[in-house]
Amino acid sequence: MASSKHPNGVDKWNDLTGSAFHPNGVQAYNSLTGSAFHSNGVQAYNSLTGSAFHSNGVQAYNSLTGSAFHSNGVQAYNSLTGSAFHSNGVQAYNSLTGNSYTSKGILKKTKTFSFSIGEGIELQIFPIKISVYGRKVNK
């Protein structure tokens, strides 16, 4: 992929260094460490532990348990049951039926579930994928 820039001219991705930056200039991804950061400097993804965090510091993904959480602390994904939930607690995915639901409980067709954990950083469940400005950064 070619290097890209934010509308304000700050590098989004720099292919020479392999690093990414937020529009405010804060490093979003460090290619040397493999870690990602929110625009406020809080760590978004720790490549050593494989865990991810919201910009408010709440854990978004626990690599040891395989569970994920919304920024308000509500469980987003339960690795024991395989079910996912919206931030309001409504079931997003039922692993027994394979059905996905909107945050209002309405059945929908998609089988993926993802949510933003900060500006430019997304956590996808099914399968677990952490991306910074559209590029996967976890292994």
N, CA, C and O atoms as CSV, one atom per row, in Angstrom:
chain,resi,resn,atom,element,x,y,z
A,1,MET,N,N,0.834,-1.180,0.000
A,1,MET,CA,C,0.000,0.000,0.000
A,1,MET,C,C,0.878,1.243,0.000
A,1,MET,O,O,1.972,1.234,0.564
A,2,ALA,N,N,0.420,2.268,-0.607
A,2,ALA,CA,C,1.155,3.534,-0.660
A,2,ALA,C,C,0.926,4.313,0.627
A,2,ALA,O,O,-0.083,4.139,1.310
A,3,SER,N,N,1.888,5.177,0.940
A,3,SER,CA,C,1.731,6.055,2.092
A,3,SER,C,C,0.487,6.907,1.886
A,3,SER,O,O,0.123,7.223,0.753
A,4,SER,N,N,-0.157,7.273,2.978
A,4,SER,CA,C,-1.362,8.094,2.876
A,4,SER,C,C,-1.323,9.188,3.931
A,4,SER,O,O,-0.594,9.101,4.919
A,5,LYS,N,N,-2.125,10.218,3.696
A,5,LYS,CA,C,-2.148,11.378,4.594
A,5,LYS,C,C,-3.569,11.703,5.023
A,5,LYS,O,O,-4.533,11.411,4.315
A,6,HIS,N,N,-3.680,12.318,6.206
A,6,HIS,CA,C,-4.949,12.847,6.684
A,6,HIS,C,C,-5.242,14.132,5.901
A,6,HIS,O,O,-4.332,14.693,5.291
A,7,PRO,N,N,-6.484,14.606,5.904
A,7,PRO,CA,C,-6.816,15.855,5.197
A,7,PRO,C,C,-5.964,17.059,5.617
A,7,PRO,O,O,-5.782,17.989,4.830
A,8,ASN,N,N,-5.434,17.049,6.869
A,8,ASN,CA,C,-4.614,18.176,7.328
A,8,ASN,C,C,-3.141,18.036,6.931
A,8,ASN,O,O,-2.319,18.867,7.317
A,9,GLY,N,N,-2.794,16.980,6.154
A,9,GLY,CA,C,-1.433,16.789,5.663
A,9,GLY,C,C,-0.553,15.900,6.518
A,9,GLY,O,O,0.539,15.529,6.086
A,10,VAL,N,N,-0.992,15.543,7.724
A,10,VAL,CA,C,-0.220,14.646,8.592
A,10,VAL,C,C,-0.267,13.237,8.016
A,10,VAL,O,O,-1.315,12.787,7.553
A,11,ASP,N,N,0.876,12.535,8.044
A,11,ASP,CA,C,0.908,11.147,7.571
A,11,ASP,C,C,-0.110,10.303,8.317
A,11,ASP,O,O,-0.171,10.327,9.546
A,12,LYS,N,N,-0.909,9.554,7.565
A,12,LYS,CA,C,-1.791,8.553,8.152
A,12,LYS,C,C,-0.964,7.281,8.297
A,12,LYS,O,O,-0.863,6.715,9.386
A,13,TRP,N,N,-0.379,6.841,7.200
A,13,TRP,CA,C,0.554,5.715,7.164
A,13,TRP,C,C,1.790,6.162,6.413
A,13,TRP,O,O,1.690,6.793,5.361
A,14,ASN,N,N,2.957,5.837,6.950
A,14,ASN,CA,C,4.221,6.126,6.290
A,14,ASN,C,C,4.844,4.785,5.935
A,14,ASN,O,O,5.297,4.057,6.819
A,15,ASP,N,N,4.871,4.455,4.657
A,15,ASP,CA,C,5.369,3.147,4.238
A,15,ASP,C,C,6.879,2.993,4.398
A,15,ASP,O,O,7.374,1.867,4.445
A,16,LEU,N,N,7.616,4.088,4.482
A,16,LEU,CA,C,9.063,3.984,4.720
A,16,LEU,C,C,9.357,3.492,6.131
A,16,LEU,O,O,10.240,2.660,6.340
A,17,THR,N,N,8.606,4.016,7.095
A,17,THR,CA,C,8.824,3.626,8.496
A,17,THR,C,C,7.865,2.525,8.939
A,17,THR,O,O,8.131,1.818,9.912
A,18,GLY,N,N,6.753,2.384,8.224
A,18,GLY,CA,C,5.744,1.401,8.614
A,18,GLY,C,C,4.891,1.876,9.776
A,18,GLY,O,O,4.147,1.089,10.360
A,19,SER,N,N,4.990,3.146,10.117
A,19,SER,CA,C,4.247,3.696,11.247
A,19,SER,C,C,3.032,4.488,10.779
A,19,SER,O,O,2.952,4.921,9.630
A,20,ALA,N,N,2.088,4.665,11.704
A,20,ALA,CA,C,0.866,5.425,11.424
A,20,ALA,C,C,0.718,6.529,12.460
A,20,ALA,O,O,1.224,6.426,13.577
A,21,PHE,N,N,0.007,7.599,12.064
A,21,PHE,CA,C,-0.178,8.748,12.943
A,21,PHE,C,C,-1.621,9.229,12.898
A,21,PHE,O,O,-2.304,9.089,11.883
A,22,HIS,N,N,-2.078,9.798,14.014
A,22,HIS,CA,C,-3.388,10.428,14.083
A,22,HIS,C,C,-3.290,11.829,13.483
A,22,HIS,O,O,-2.185,12.350,13.330
A,23,PRO,N,N,-4.423,12.451,13.139
A,23,PRO,CA,C,-4.386,13.805,12.578
A,23,PRO,C,C,-3.683,14.827,13.477
A,23,PRO,O,O,-3.145,15.819,12.984
A,24,ASN,N,N,-3.686,14.585,14.814
A,24,ASN,CA,C,-3.036,15.517,15.733
A,24,ASN,C,C,-1.529,15.264,15.859
A,24,ASN,O,O,-0.852,15.931,16.642
A,25,GLY,N,N,-0.998,14.293,15.084
A,25,GLY,CA,C,0.427,13.997,15.079
A,25,GLY,C,C,0.860,12.919,16.055
A,25,GLY,O,O,2.002,12.465,15.990
A,26,VAL,N,N,-0.010,12.496,16.954
A,26,VAL,CA,C,0.319,11.424,17.897
A,26,VAL,C,C,0.447,10.114,17.126
A,26,VAL,O,O,-0.364,9.816,16.249
A,27,GLN,N,N,1.467,9.340,17.461
A,27,GLN,CA,C,1.689,8.076,16.761
A,27,GLN,C,C,0.547,7.107,17.032
A,27,GLN,O,O,0.202,6.850,18.185
A,28,ALA,N,N,-0.036,6.571,15.964
A,28,ALA,CA,C,-1.140,5.619,16.072
A,28,ALA,C,C,-0.624,4.181,16.069
A,28,ALA,O,O,-1.220,3.304,16.693
A,29,TYR,N,N,0.481,3.939,15.369
A,29,TYR,CA,C,1.066,2.599,15.304
A,29,TYR,C,C,2.576,2.711,15.185
A,29,TYR,O,O,3.096,3.466,14.364
A,30,ASN,N,N,3.270,1.946,16.018
A,30,ASN,CA,C,4.727,1.931,16.003
A,30,ASN,C,C,5.168,0.598,15.407
A,30,ASN,O,O,4.953,-0.453,16.009
A,31,SER,N,N,5.777,0.637,14.242
A,31,SER,CA,C,6.153,-0.599,13.551
A,31,SER,C,C,7.295,-1.334,14.248
A,31,SER,O,O,7.438,-2.545,14.076
A,32,LEU,N,N,8.105,-0.632,15.026
A,32,LEU,CA,C,9.209,-1.288,15.741
A,32,LEU,C,C,8.710,-2.141,16.899
A,32,LEU,O,O,9.220,-3.234,17.141
A,33,THR,N,N,7.711,-1.633,17.610
A,33,THR,CA,C,7.183,-2.372,18.755
A,33,THR,C,C,5.933,-3.176,18.408
A,33,THR,O,O,5.590,-4.133,19.103
A,34,GLY,N,N,5.255,-2.783,17.329
A,34,GLY,CA,C,4.006,-3.446,16.949
A,34,GLY,C,C,2.823,-2.998,17.780
A,34,GLY,O,O,1.752,-3.601,17.707
A,35,SER,N,N,2.998,-1.947,18.569
A,35,SER,CA,C,1.925,-1.449,19.424
A,35,SER,C,C,1.198,-0.277,18.778
A,35,SER,O,O,1.749,0.428,17.932
A,36,ALA,N,N,-0.045,-0.086,19.192
A,36,ALA,CA,C,-0.868,1.001,18.667
A,36,ALA,C,C,-1.312,1.905,19.818
A,36,ALA,O,O,-1.403,1.477,20.969
A,37,PHE,N,N,-1.589,3.182,19.470
A,37,PHE,CA,C,-1.933,4.172,20.480
A,37,PHE,C,C,-3.110,5.025,20.020
A,37,PHE,O,O,-3.295,5.263,18.827
A,38,HIS,N,N,-3.899,5.480,20.989
A,38,HIS,CA,C,-5.004,6.387,20.705
A,38,HIS,C,C,-4.464,7.797,20.514
A,38,HIS,O,O,-3.314,8.079,20.852
A,39,SER,N,N,-5.288,8.674,19.976
A,39,SER,CA,C,-4.873,10.059,19.726
A,39,SER,C,C,-4.566,10.815,21.016
A,39,SER,O,O,-3.917,11.861,20.977
A,40,ASN,N,N,-5.028,10.296,22.169
A,40,ASN,CA,C,-4.711,10.921,23.456
A,40,ASN,C,C,-3.457,10.296,24.095
A,40,ASN,O,O,-3.090,10.651,25.215
A,41,GLY,N,N,-2.800,9.362,23.376
A,41,GLY,CA,C,-1.576,8.737,23.859
A,41,GLY,C,C,-1.779,7.437,24.621
A,41,GLY,O,O,-0.806,6.729,24.881
A,42,VAL,N,N,-3.001,7.103,24.985
A,42,VAL,CA,C,-3.286,5.854,25.698
A,42,VAL,C,C,-3.036,4.675,24.761
A,42,VAL,O,O,-3.404,4.718,23.587
A,43,GLN,N,N,-2.411,3.624,25.285
A,43,GLN,CA,C,-2.120,2.456,24.451
A,43,GLN,C,C,-3.417,1.790,24.001
A,43,GLN,O,O,-4.302,1.517,24.812
A,44,ALA,N,N,-3.519,1.532,22.701
A,44,ALA,CA,C,-4.703,0.890,22.120
A,44,ALA,C,C,-4.487,-0.610,21.935
A,44,ALA,O,O,-5.419,-1.400,22.084
A,45,TYR,N,N,-3.256,-0.997,21.611
A,45,TYR,CA,C,-2.933,-2.409,21.393
A,45,TYR,C,C,-1.518,-2.674,21.861
A,45,TYR,O,O,-0.583,-1.971,21.478
A,46,ASN,N,N,-1.365,-3.695,22.696
A,46,ASN,CA,C,-0.061,-4.087,23.197
A,46,ASN,C,C,0.356,-5.361,22.476
A,46,ASN,O,O,-0.234,-6.421,22.685
A,47,SER,N,N,1.357,-5.260,21.642
A,47,SER,CA,C,1.758,-6.410,20.828
A,47,SER,C,C,2.397,-7.521,21.662
A,47,SER,O,O,2.392,-8.675,21.234
A,48,LEU,N,N,2.946,-7.208,22.838
A,48,LEU,CA,C,3.548,-8.235,23.691
A,48,LEU,C,C,2.491,-9.104,24.354
A,48,LEU,O,O,2.659,-10.319,24.464
A,49,THR,N,N,1.402,-8.482,24.797
A,49,THR,CA,C,0.348,-9.244,25.468
A,49,THR,C,C,-0.787,-9.630,24.530
A,49,THR,O,O,-1.521,-10.582,24.795
A,50,GLY,N,N,-0.933,-8.879,23.417
A,50,GLY,CA,C,-2.034,-9.135,22.493
A,50,GLY,C,C,-3.341,-8.517,22.947
A,50,GLY,O,O,-4.381,-8.758,22.332
A,51,SER,N,N,-3.314,-7.726,24.010
A,51,SER,CA,C,-4.528,-7.100,24.534
A,51,SER,C,C,-4.734,-5.719,23.925
A,51,SER,O,O,-3.787,-5.078,23.470
A,52,ALA,N,N,-5.987,-5.273,23.925
A,52,ALA,CA,C,-6.348,-3.973,23.368
A,52,ALA,C,C,-7.116,-3.174,24.406
A,52,ALA,O,O,-7.759,-3.736,25.293
A,53,PHE,N,N,-7.041,-1.835,24.281
A,53,PHE,CA,C,-7.655,-0.942,25.256
A,53,PHE,C,C,-8.380,0.210,24.565
A,53,PHE,O,O,-7.980,0.666,23.494
A,54,HIS,N,N,-9.450,0.665,25.201
A,54,HIS,CA,C,-10.176,1.835,24.722
A,54,HIS,C,C,-9.394,3.094,25.082
A,54,HIS,O,O,-8.475,3.043,25.898
A,55,SER,N,N,-9.755,4.217,24.479
A,55,SER,CA,C,-9.061,5.483,24.748
A,55,SER,C,C,-9.241,5.945,26.190
A,55,SER,O,O,-8.468,6.777,26.666
A,56,ASN,N,N,-10.246,5.422,26.897
A,56,ASN,CA,C,-10.436,5.765,28.307
A,56,ASN,C,C,-9.698,4.797,29.236
A,56,ASN,O,O,-9.819,4.900,30.457
A,57,GLY,N,N,-8.927,3.852,28.662
A,57,GLY,CA,C,-8.139,2.908,29.441
A,57,GLY,C,C,-8.839,1.594,29.755
A,57,GLY,O,O,-8.192,0.658,30.223
A,58,VAL,N,N,-10.135,1.499,29.511
A,58,VAL,CA,C,-10.881,0.257,29.752
A,58,VAL,C,C,-10.405,-0.802,28.763
A,58,VAL,O,O,-10.229,-0.520,27.578
A,59,GLN,N,N,-10.198,-2.016,29.255
A,59,GLN,CA,C,-9.733,-3.087,28.370
A,59,GLN,C,C,-10.790,-3.417,27.322
A,59,GLN,O,O,-11.955,-3.647,27.648
A,60,ALA,N,N,-10.367,-3.436,26.056
A,60,ALA,CA,C,-11.265,-3.745,24.947
A,60,ALA,C,C,-11.205,-5.230,24.596
A,60,ALA,O,O,-12.213,-5.830,24.223
A,61,TYR,N,N,-10.014,-5.816,24.719
A,61,TYR,CA,C,-9.833,-7.233,24.393
A,61,TYR,C,C,-8.785,-7.832,25.313
A,61,TYR,O,O,-7.690,-7.288,25.455
A,62,ASN,N,N,-9.118,-8.946,25.936
A,62,ASN,CA,C,-8.200,-9.655,26.813
A,62,ASN,C,C,-7.731,-10.900,26.072
A,62,ASN,O,O,-8.505,-11.833,25.861
A,63,SER,N,N,-6.478,-10.910,25.683
A,63,SER,CA,C,-5.972,-12.023,24.883
A,63,SER,C,C,-5.860,-13.322,25.683
A,63,SER,O,O,-5.862,-14.402,25.092
A,64,LEU,N,N,-5.764,-13.244,27.003
A,64,LEU,CA,C,-5.683,-14.457,27.820
A,64,LEU,C,C,-7.025,-15.178,27.889
A,64,LEU,O,O,-7.079,-16.406,27.826
A,65,THR,N,N,-8.104,-14.416,28.019
A,65,THR,CA,C,-9.431,-15.023,28.115
A,65,THR,C,C,-10.148,-15.069,26.778
A,65,THR,O,O,-11.059,-15.874,26.583
A,66,GLY,N,N,-9.729,-14.185,25.836
A,66,GLY,CA,C,-10.396,-14.122,24.540
A,66,GLY,C,C,-11.679,-13.314,24.576
A,66,GLY,O,O,-12.421,-13.289,23.593
A,67,SER,N,N,-11.955,-12.651,25.695
A,67,SER,CA,C,-13.168,-11.857,25.821
A,67,SER,C,C,-12.908,-10.400,25.453
A,67,SER,O,O,-11.778,-9.919,25.539
A,68,ALA,N,N,-13.963,-9.709,25.045
A,68,ALA,CA,C,-13.868,-8.308,24.644
A,68,ALA,C,C,-14.911,-7.492,25.403
A,68,ALA,O,O,-15.941,-8.012,25.833
A,69,PHE,N,N,-14.614,-6.183,25.558
A,69,PHE,CA,C,-15.469,-5.301,26.338
A,69,PHE,C,C,-15.631,-3.958,25.646
A,69,PHE,O,O,-14.720,-3.484,24.967
A,70,HIS,N,N,-16.792,-3.351,25.824
A,70,HIS,CA,C,-17.056,-2.006,25.319
A,70,HIS,C,C,-16.426,-0.992,26.272
A,70,HIS,O,O,-16.040,-1.347,27.386
A,71,SER,N,N,-16.319,0.254,25.847
A,71,SER,CA,C,-15.683,1.294,26.661
A,71,SER,C,C,-16.444,1.564,27.956
A,71,SER,O,O,-15.876,2.111,28.900
A,72,ASN,N,N,-17.712,1.191,28.013
A,72,ASN,CA,C,-18.492,1.363,29.244
A,72,ASN,C,C,-18.388,0.145,30.159
A,72,ASN,O,O,-19.057,0.092,31.191
A,73,GLY,N,N,-17.553,-0.839,29.795
A,73,GLY,CA,C,-17.342,-2.035,30.609
A,73,GLY,C,C,-18.262,-3.191,30.298
A,73,GLY,O,O,-18.036,-4.297,30.787
A,74,VAL,N,N,-19.295,-2.973,29.500
A,74,VAL,CA,C,-20.224,-4.046,29.122
A,74,VAL,C,C,-19.476,-5.054,28.242
A,74,VAL,O,O,-18.737,-4.675,27.334
A,75,GLN,N,N,-19.682,-6.335,28.528
A,75,GLN,CA,C,-19.004,-7.368,27.742
A,75,GLN,C,C,-19.474,-7.337,26.296
A,75,GLN,O,O,-20.673,-7.358,26.016
A,76,ALA,N,N,-18.506,-7.288,25.379
A,76,ALA,CA,C,-18.806,-7.262,23.948
A,76,ALA,C,C,-18.785,-8.670,23.362
A,76,ALA,O,O,-19.537,-8.979,22.438
A,77,TYR,N,N,-17.912,-9.524,23.912
A,77,TYR,CA,C,-17.789,-10.888,23.404
A,77,TYR,C,C,-17.411,-11.808,24.550
A,77,TYR,O,O,-16.476,-11.525,25.299
A,78,ASN,N,N,-18.131,-12.900,24.686
A,78,ASN,CA,C,-17.851,-13.896,25.706
A,78,ASN,C,C,-17.233,-15.098,25.009
A,78,ASN,O,O,-17.911,-15.811,24.270
A,79,SER,N,N,-15.960,-15.318,25.241
A,79,SER,CA,C,-15.262,-16.398,24.537
A,79,SER,C,C,-15.717,-17.785,24.987
A,79,SER,O,O,-15.549,-18.749,24.241
A,80,LEU,N,N,-16.285,-17.912,26.182
A,80,LEU,CA,C,-16.766,-19.210,26.649
A,80,LEU,C,C,-18.036,-19.632,25.925
A,80,LEU,O,O,-18.211,-20.805,25.595
A,81,THR,N,N,-18.923,-18.670,25.679
A,81,THR,CA,C,-20.189,-18.987,25.014
A,81,THR,C,C,-20.143,-18.691,23.519
A,81,THR,O,O,-20.932,-19.238,22.748
A,82,GLY,N,N,-19.204,-17.814,23.105
A,82,GLY,CA,C,-19.125,-17.429,21.697
A,82,GLY,C,C,-20.143,-16.386,21.296
A,82,GLY,O,O,-20.308,-16.097,20.111
A,83,SER,N,N,-20.829,-15.818,22.273
A,83,SER,CA,C,-21.849,-14.807,21.985
A,83,SER,C,C,-21.274,-13.404,22.125
A,83,SER,O,O,-20.317,-13.185,22.866
A,84,ALA,N,N,-21.875,-12.449,21.397
A,84,ALA,CA,C,-21.438,-11.052,21.415
A,84,ALA,C,C,-22.609,-10.164,21.812
A,84,ALA,O,O,-23.773,-10.515,21.621
A,85,PHE,N,N,-22.268,-8.992,22.376
A,85,PHE,CA,C,-23.279,-8.078,22.890
A,85,PHE,C,C,-22.964,-6.645,22.491
A,85,PHE,O,O,-21.799,-6.264,22.377
A,86,HIS,N,N,-24.000,-5.859,22.281
A,86,HIS,CA,C,-23.858,-4.436,22.007
A,86,HIS,C,C,-23.556,-3.706,23.313
A,86,HIS,O,O,-23.713,-4.275,24.393
A,87,SER,N,N,-23.124,-2.455,23.218
A,87,SER,CA,C,-22.770,-1.682,24.405
A,87,SER,C,C,-23.951,-1.439,25.338
A,87,SER,O,O,-23.756,-1.115,26.509
A,88,ASN,N,N,-25.172,-1.592,24.834
A,88,ASN,CA,C,-26.365,-1.442,25.671
A,88,ASN,C,C,-26.783,-2.768,26.302
A,88,ASN,O,O,-27.812,-2.830,26.974
A,89,GLY,N,N,-25.996,-3.835,26.097
A,89,GLY,CA,C,-26.279,-5.143,26.684
A,89,GLY,C,C,-27.111,-6.058,25.815
A,89,GLY,O,O,-27.220,-7.246,26.116
A,90,VAL,N,N,-27.702,-5.550,24.750
A,90,VAL,CA,C,-28.521,-6.364,23.837
A,90,VAL,C,C,-27.604,-7.314,23.072
A,90,VAL,O,O,-26.528,-6.921,22.622
A,91,GLN,N,N,-28.036,-8.563,22.929
A,91,GLN,CA,C,-27.218,-9.555,22.230
A,91,GLN,C,C,-27.006,-9.166,20.771
A,91,GLN,O,O,-27.954,-8.844,20.055
A,92,ALA,N,N,-25.747,-9.203,20.344
A,92,ALA,CA,C,-25.397,-8.870,18.966
A,92,ALA,C,C,-25.247,-10.124,18.123
A,92,ALA,O,O,-25.527,-10.117,16.924
A,93,TYR,N,N,-24.802,-11.204,18.760
A,93,TYR,CA,C,-24.597,-12.468,18.040
A,93,TYR,C,C,-24.876,-13.620,18.989
A,93,TYR,O,O,-24.378,-13.635,20.115
A,94,ASN,N,N,-25.662,-14.576,18.545
A,94,ASN,CA,C,-25.962,-15.761,19.331
A,94,ASN,C,C,-25.243,-16.936,18.686
A,94,ASN,O,O,-25.567,-17.334,17.568
A,95,SER,N,N,-24.273,-17.484,19.392
A,95,SER,CA,C,-23.462,-18.561,18.823
A,95,SER,C,C,-24.232,-19.865,18.647
A,95,SER,O,O,-23.852,-20.689,17.815
A,96,LEU,N,N,-25.296,-20.072,19.403
A,96,LEU,CA,C,-26.091,-21.301,19.274
A,96,LEU,C,C,-26.919,-21.298,17.992
A,96,LEU,O,O,-27.068,-22.330,17.337
A,97,THR,N,N,-27.458,-20.129,17.639
A,97,THR,CA,C,-28.302,-20.035,16.449
A,97,THR,C,C,-27.546,-19.501,15.232
A,97,THR,O,O,-27.956,-19.717,14.091
A,98,GLY,N,N,-26.422,-18.791,15.490
A,98,GLY,CA,C,-25.681,-18.168,14.402
A,98,GLY,C,C,-26.310,-16.866,13.929
A,98,GLY,O,O,-25.914,-16.321,12.899
A,99,ASN,N,N,-27.286,-16.367,14.675
A,99,ASN,CA,C,-27.979,-15.139,14.300
A,99,ASN,C,C,-27.291,-13.906,14.875
A,99,ASN,O,O,-26.738,-13.941,15.974
A,100,SER,N,N,-27.335,-12.814,14.110
A,100,SER,CA,C,-26.820,-11.513,14.540
A,100,SER,C,C,-27.991,-10.556,14.686
A,100,SER,O,O,-28.990,-10.666,13.975
A,101,TYR,N,N,-27.857,-9.608,15.621
A,101,TYR,CA,C,-28.942,-8.678,15.918
A,101,TYR,C,C,-28.423,-7.245,15.999
A,101,TYR,O,O,-27.264,-7.012,16.345
A,102,THR,N,N,-29.288,-6.292,15.678
A,102,THR,CA,C,-28.959,-4.877,15.836
A,102,THR,C,C,-29.010,-4.532,17.327
A,102,THR,O,O,-29.415,-5.356,18.147
A,103,SER,N,N,-28.604,-3.329,17.665
A,103,SER,CA,C,-28.624,-2.901,19.070
A,103,SER,C,C,-30.050,-2.783,19.619
A,103,SER,O,O,-30.245,-2.622,20.824
A,104,LYS,N,N,-31.044,-2.864,18.726
A,104,LYS,CA,C,-32.452,-2.845,19.156
A,104,LYS,C,C,-33.044,-4.249,19.164
A,104,LYS,O,O,-34.241,-4.413,19.400
A,105,GLY,N,N,-32.209,-5.274,18.905
A,105,GLY,CA,C,-32.676,-6.655,18.945
A,105,GLY,C,C,-33.273,-7.167,17.655
A,105,GLY,O,O,-33.873,-8.242,17.640
A,106,ILE,N,N,-33.124,-6.424,16.568
A,106,ILE,CA,C,-33.678,-6.836,15.273
A,106,ILE,C,C,-32.680,-7.738,14.550
A,106,ILE,O,O,-31.495,-7.418,14.460
A,107,LEU,N,N,-33.164,-8.857,14.041
A,107,LEU,CA,C,-32.328,-9.822,13.326
A,107,LEU,C,C,-31.696,-9.184,12.101
A,107,LEU,O,O,-32.371,-8.469,11.361
A,108,LYS,N,N,-30.400,-9.433,11.874
A,108,LYS,CA,C,-29.742,-8.918,10.677
A,108,LYS,C,C,-28.940,-10.038,10.019
A,108,LYS,O,O,-28.759,-11.103,10.609
A,109,LYS,N,N,-28.463,-9.800,8.804
A,109,LYS,CA,C,-27.850,-10.854,8.002
A,109,LYS,C,C,-26.350,-11.021,8.205
A,109,LYS,O,O,-25.837,-12.122,8.003
A,110,THR,N,N,-25.625,-9.978,8.595
A,110,THR,CA,C,-24.168,-10.055,8.703
A,110,THR,C,C,-23.728,-10.970,9.846
A,110,THR,O,O,-24.425,-11.091,10.854
A,111,LYS,N,N,-22.585,-11.602,9.688
A,111,LYS,CA,C,-22.069,-12.517,10.703
A,111,LYS,C,C,-20.828,-11.965,11.399
A,111,LYS,O,O,-20.214,-12.665,12.204
A,112,THR,N,N,-20.448,-10.715,11.100
A,112,THR,CA,C,-19.303,-10.125,11.777
A,112,THR,C,C,-19.789,-9.104,12.794
A,112,THR,O,O,-20.910,-8.602,12.708
A,113,PHE,N,N,-18.940,-8.813,13.739
A,113,PHE,CA,C,-19.255,-7.846,14.781
A,113,PHE,C,C,-17.986,-7.071,15.076
A,113,PHE,O,O,-16.969,-7.659,15.444
A,114,SER,N,N,-18.035,-5.767,14.918
A,114,SER,CA,C,-16.867,-4.947,15.204
A,114,SER,C,C,-17.310,-3.625,15.819
A,114,SER,O,O,-18.453,-3.198,15.658
A,115,PHE,N,N,-16.386,-2.993,16.521
A,115,PHE,CA,C,-16.678,-1.686,17.097
A,115,PHE,C,C,-15.402,-0.885,17.208
A,115,PHE,O,O,-14.306,-1.437,17.303
A,116,SER,N,N,-15.562,0.425,17.194
A,116,SER,CA,C,-14.431,1.332,17.298
A,116,SER,C,C,-13.950,1.354,18.736
A,116,SER,O,O,-14.758,1.413,19.663
A,117,ILE,N,N,-12.635,1.306,18.930
A,117,ILE,CA,C,-12.095,1.456,20.282
A,117,ILE,C,C,-11.372,2.794,20.402
A,117,ILE,O,O,-10.708,3.056,21.405
A,118,GLY,N,N,-11.497,3.622,19.400
A,118,GLY,CA,C,-10.894,4.949,19.398
A,118,GLY,C,C,-10.756,5.442,17.971
A,118,GLY,O,O,-10.980,4.690,17.023
A,119,GLU,N,N,-10.387,6.707,17.819
A,119,GLU,CA,C,-10.246,7.291,16.489
A,119,GLU,C,C,-9.281,6.481,15.628
A,119,GLU,O,O,-8.107,6.332,15.966
A,120,GLY,N,N,-9.788,5.964,14.513
A,120,GLY,CA,C,-8.953,5.225,13.569
A,120,GLY,C,C,-8.607,3.813,13.979
A,120,GLY,O,O,-7.875,3.134,13.259
A,121,ILE,N,N,-9.111,3.340,15.123
A,121,ILE,CA,C,-8.755,2.009,15.629
A,121,ILE,C,C,-10.019,1.195,15.835
A,121,ILE,O,O,-10.948,1.631,16.514
A,122,GLU,N,N,-10.045,0.010,15.245
A,122,GLU,CA,C,-11.234,-0.831,15.304
A,122,GLU,C,C,-10.886,-2.236,15.773
A,122,GLU,O,O,-9.842,-2.784,15.419
A,123,LEU,N,N,-11.776,-2.809,16.574
A,123,LEU,CA,C,-11.659,-4.187,17.040
A,123,LEU,C,C,-12.766,-4.984,16.384
A,123,LEU,O,O,-13.946,-4.702,16.591
A,124,GLN,N,N,-12.392,-5.979,15.593
A,124,GLN,CA,C,-13.367,-6.860,14.948
A,124,GLN,C,C,-13.368,-8.190,15.674
A,124,GLN,O,O,-12.318,-8.712,16.051
A,125,ILE,N,N,-14.553,-8.727,15.864
A,125,ILE,CA,C,-14.708,-10.050,16.466
A,125,ILE,C,C,-15.230,-10.958,15.368
A,125,ILE,O,O,-16.052,-10.528,14.559
A,126,PHE,N,N,-14.784,-12.177,15.317
A,126,PHE,CA,C,-15.136,-13.176,14.284
A,126,PHE,C,C,-14.432,-12.887,12.984
A,126,PHE,O,O,-15.122,-12.429,12.074
A,127,PRO,N,N,-13.218,-13.083,12.790
A,127,PRO,CA,C,-12.199,-13.403,13.799
A,127,PRO,C,C,-11.656,-12.123,14.430
A,127,PRO,O,O,-11.921,-11.021,13.949
A,128,ILE,N,N,-10.890,-12.282,15.515
A,128,ILE,CA,C,-10.302,-11.126,16.193
A,128,ILE,C,C,-9.341,-10.431,15.236
A,128,ILE,O,O,-8.424,-11.046,14.691
A,129,LYS,N,N,-9.573,-9.141,15.046
A,129,LYS,CA,C,-8.722,-8.332,14.170
A,129,LYS,C,C,-8.679,-6.923,14.732
A,129,LYS,O,O,-9.721,-6.317,14.983
A,130,ILE,N,N,-7.482,-6.405,14.928
A,130,ILE,CA,C,-7.320,-5.033,15.369
A,130,ILE,C,C,-6.695,-4.274,14.214
A,130,ILE,O,O,-5.638,-4.653,13.709
A,131,SER,N,N,-7.357,-3.190,13.795
A,131,SER,CA,C,-6.839,-2.430,12.670
A,131,SER,C,C,-6.671,-0.963,13.037
A,131,SER,O,O,-7.450,-0.398,13.805
A,132,VAL,N,N,-5.627,-0.362,12.464
A,132,VAL,CA,C,-5.332,1.058,12.635
A,132,VAL,C,C,-5.476,1.698,11.256
A,132,VAL,O,O,-4.743,1.371,10.323
A,133,TYR,N,N,-6.419,2.600,11.150
A,133,TYR,CA,C,-6.709,3.261,9.871
A,133,TYR,C,C,-6.778,2.247,8.718
A,133,TYR,O,O,-6.183,2.446,7.658
A,134,GLY,N,N,-7.509,1.172,8.951
A,134,GLY,CA,C,-7.810,0.198,7.909
A,134,GLY,C,C,-6.797,-0.913,7.699
A,134,GLY,O,O,-7.041,-1.821,6.905
A,135,ARG,N,N,-5.657,-0.864,8.397
A,135,ARG,CA,C,-4.660,-1.923,8.244
A,135,ARG,C,C,-4.577,-2.778,9.501
A,135,ARG,O,O,-4.461,-2.258,10.611
A,136,LYS,N,N,-4.636,-4.089,9.317
A,136,LYS,CA,C,-4.547,-5.033,10.428
A,136,LYS,C,C,-3.180,-4.920,11.089
A,136,LYS,O,O,-2.157,-4.908,10.403
A,137,VAL,N,N,-3.155,-4.836,12.445
A,137,VAL,CA,C,-1.896,-4.737,13.162
A,137,VAL,C,C,-1.639,-5.895,14.114
A,137,VAL,O,O,-0.504,-6.073,14.556
A,138,ASN,N,N,-2.652,-6.686,14.442
A,138,ASN,CA,C,-2.407,-7.835,15.302
A,138,ASN,C,C,-2.040,-9.049,14.460
A,138,ASN,O,O,-2.316,-9.095,13.261
A,139,LYS,N,N,-1.420,-10.019,15.096
A,139,LYS,CA,C,-0.996,-11.226,14.390
A,139,LYS,C,C,-2.082,-12.265,14.354
A,139,LYS,O,O,-1.886,-13.344,13.795
